[in-house]
Amino acid sequence: MKKNIICVGIMVLIGILMAGTVIATSNPDPGVLKVALLPDENASTVIKNNEGLKNYLEAQLGKKIELVVTTDYSSMIEAMRHGRLDLAYFGPLSYVLARSKSNIEAFAALKKKGSTTYQGVIIANAASGVKSIADISGKDMAFGDPASTSSHLIPKSMLLDKGLEAKKDYKEHFVGSHDAVAIAVQNGNAQAGGLSKPIFESLVQRGIIDPAKVKVIAESKSYPEYPWSMRSDLSQQLKENIRHAFLNLTDKEVLKPFKADGFGAVTDKDYDVVRNLAGVLKLDLSKF
């Protein structure tokens, strides 16, 4: 009897431990593909704007598509790590972070005017007196998400290139998203900020940011565009079908939310430049 009680106790303990362990799914050919999009706007808005992509992929792949928008970059990385996503549209840094923790691979990136690269910008409040990166010394600098390439990694490296270190030479503030950076600078809550050049230009075009109040004071060099990635353990045929679907996408309505002409082929190696940049900034990627 005592032995049985001990056995039951052990089984209960194992059950508790198992309950706290997330077991990644490894179905190589799932009937429903979970596709994650960047959480850069309200989730319902992102999903609504990408109904065209959902319909296109369902038609091309012959599978049901479930669009997913997580609360932030970190939760998106964790969802991929635990096998809760099959495809994901990451920023370059968040892809590198996810790749370091997950069995995934980049296969396609945004393409604009034939290029799969883009730039970041540093902006300043026009009334702040900040006209160059050097002027940011002693000021408040707004960044987006810590795991963002163009609203954290790139602008921070641009400041470092000019001899400005975070916390030592300027105050850093993480406000969550690209548009929040631009708005914080426009409102004077930060004298300067960093974000994606295409996103900044879109905010100006949409009338959200007044170019008389916010100026671009520096542009970065080119970096690899936002990549689509997929689970490496999907079946070879499914992976080929997915690549074909993205690389041959020309429907302007489907591409409209991405502000792109299409998607171009990329590999993991294309993102070594982002890994190197993180190293220069001495960022511990394991803490993201």
N, C-alpha and C positions, 0 to 999 in steps of 0.2 A: 504493500500500500504506500509506504513511504517512498519507495523507488518510483512508483507511478506518479506521485505528487511532484517528485524532483523532475521527472521527464516532462510532465505537463508544464512545470515552471520554466524549464529550458525552452520548450516550444513557444511559450508565451513571450519569453525574452527575445527569441529569434524573430517572432512576429512583429514585436515592437521595433526592433532594429531594421527589419525589412520595410516597415511602414515609413521609416524615416529616410529610406534610400530610394532615390529616383532611378528607375531602371530605364535606360534609353531604348526606344523602339528601334528595331533593325530590319523591319520589313523592306525588302529590296524593291518591291513593286506594289506600294499601297494603292488602294482604290480611291482614296481621297488624299490629295496633296495639300499640305498646309504651307501656305506661302506668306512670308512675313514682309511687311513694308515698313519703311522708316517712320518712327513716331515723331515726325516733325510738324504735324498739325493734329487737330482733333481726330481721334480714331475713326469716328463715324464719317467724317469728311474724307479722310484718306481712303476708306473702304468704298464710299460712294463714288469718288473720283476714279477709282480703279476697277469699276464694274466691267469696263471694256476689256481690261487685261484678263480678268477672271473668265469672261466669256470666250476670249480668244484662246487661252490656254486649254480650256475645257474642250474646245473644238479641235485643237491641234493634237492634244495628248490623249483624248478619249477618256478623261478622268474628271471626277468632281474636284473643284478647287475651293479651298477654304482660305479666305484672306484673313490675315492676322496682323494686328497692330498692338505692340506691347506698350507699357507705360513709359519706358525709356530705353536707351541703348543697352544698359546693363542687363535688364530683364530680357531683352531680345537675345543677347549673347548667351545668357543662362538657358533660355528656352532651346536654343540650338544645341548647346552643350548636352542637355538632357534628352535630346532626341524628340522634342515636341514640335520641331519644324523640319520640313523637307527642303524648302527653298527659302532664301532670305536675301533681301536687298539691303546691303550694308553700306556705311560710309567706309572709306579706306582703312582708317584706324580701327573702327569697330570690327571690320572683317579680320584684320590682323589679330586682334584680341580673341575673336571667336575661333579663328583657325588654330591659335595656340592651345585652345581648350577642347576643340571638337575635330571630328574627322570630316572635314568639309573641303570644298575646292571652289575657287573663283572660276567662272567660265565666260562671263560676258560683262561688259561695262557700258555705261552711257556713251553715246557717240554724237557729237555735235560738230557740224562742218567737217566731217571726216576724221575727227580726232577723238580719242578716248582719254584725253587729259583735261584738266581744268585748273583754275587758280583760286587762291584765297585773297582776301583784301583786308587791310586795316583801315577802319573808318574813324572819323573824329567829329565831334560836335563843332560846328562852324564858329560858334561863339566862345569856344573854350580856349582859343589861342593855340591849340595843338595843330601844327602844320607839317610836322615831320615825326618820325618815330622817336627821335631824340627828345622831342617835347613831351613825350609820355612819361618821362622820368618824374616821379613824385605824384603821378596822377592815378585815377581809377581806370582800370582796363577791364572791359567786359568780355568774357568768353561764354560759349554755349555749354554743351555737355562735355564733361572731362574726357569722354571716349570719342569725341568728334575730331575729325582731321582738320577741317577748314575753319572751325570755330574754336579750336584750342591748339592742336599740334602745330599747324602751319603758322598762325600769327605769333604764337609764343616763340617759335624758332626764329621768326623774322626780328622780333625784339631782341633775342639773345645775340643774333648776328650783329646788332648795333650796340652790344654791351649792356643791355638791360635785362636784369634777372627778376623773376617774379618774387614778390614779398620783400626783396631787398631794394629794388629800384622803383617798383610800382605796386599798387594794390590790385590783386586779381579777384574778380567776382564771376562765379559761374551762374548764369541765368537760365540755362536749360536748352535754349534753341537759337537758331540763327536769327529769326525774326525778333526774338526777345532781346538779342544783342543790339540790333539796329534801333529798336524802340528805346532801349535804355540809353543809348548814345543820343538819340534825338531829344529825349526828355531831359537830358543833362544828368541822369543818375550815374553815368560814367562818361568820362571825357573822350574815351576811345574804346574801340572794340574790334573783334576779328570775326569774320564769317566768310562763307562761300561767295565768290564774285557773281556767279549766275543767280544765286538767291538774292543778293543785294540788288542786282539790276532788276530782278522781278519785283521786289518790294517797291522800288522807285516807279516802275512802270504801272503798278497797280495803285499807286497813290498812297501807299501806307507810309512811305518815307519821303520826306520833302528834301530834294537835293539842295535846297537853299540852306537847310539846317544841318545836313550831314554830308561830309565830304570824304572821298577816298584819298588817303594820304600815301598809301603804298600798295603795290600788288606783288604777289609771290611769284616764284617760278612755277612751271607747270608740274602737276602731280597726277597720278593715275586716277581716273574717274571712279565714281561709286560702283562697286561690283555686285553682280548677282552671284550667289554661291548656292551650292546644293550638297546634300549628303553624299559623301564619297562611296558609301555602301549601297547606294541605289543600284539597280540592275544596269548593266552596260547599255542595253537597248533603250531603257528609259532615259538615261543620261544623254544619250545621243539624240533622242527625240526632243528633250528639253533644250539642248544646245541649238538644235535646228529651229525650234519654235522662236527662240529669242533672236538668233542671228538673222532670221529671215522676216522679222516683224517690220512691216512698213506702214501699217495703218496709222494715220496721223491722229485719229481720235484716241486710239489706245496709247499712243506715245505722248499725247498732250500733257498729262500730269507730270511726266518726267522732263518736259521741256527739251526733248531730244529728237534727233533725226532717226535714231535707231539704236542698236546695240552692237558693239564690236567684240571680237574674241579677245580674251585675256587669260592669263594663267597666274598662279600664285606668285611666281617669280617677279611679276610686274609690280608687286607690292613690297619688294625688298627695300625700296627707297623709303617707304613709310616706316618700316622696321628700323632702318638706319637713323631716320629722323628722331624716332623715339629714343634711340640710344644716345644721340647727341644731347637731347634734353634730360638724359638720365632718368627717364620715366620707368618705374617698375610696373611693367605690363601685367604682372601677376596680381596686382592690387586693384585692377579695374574690374 
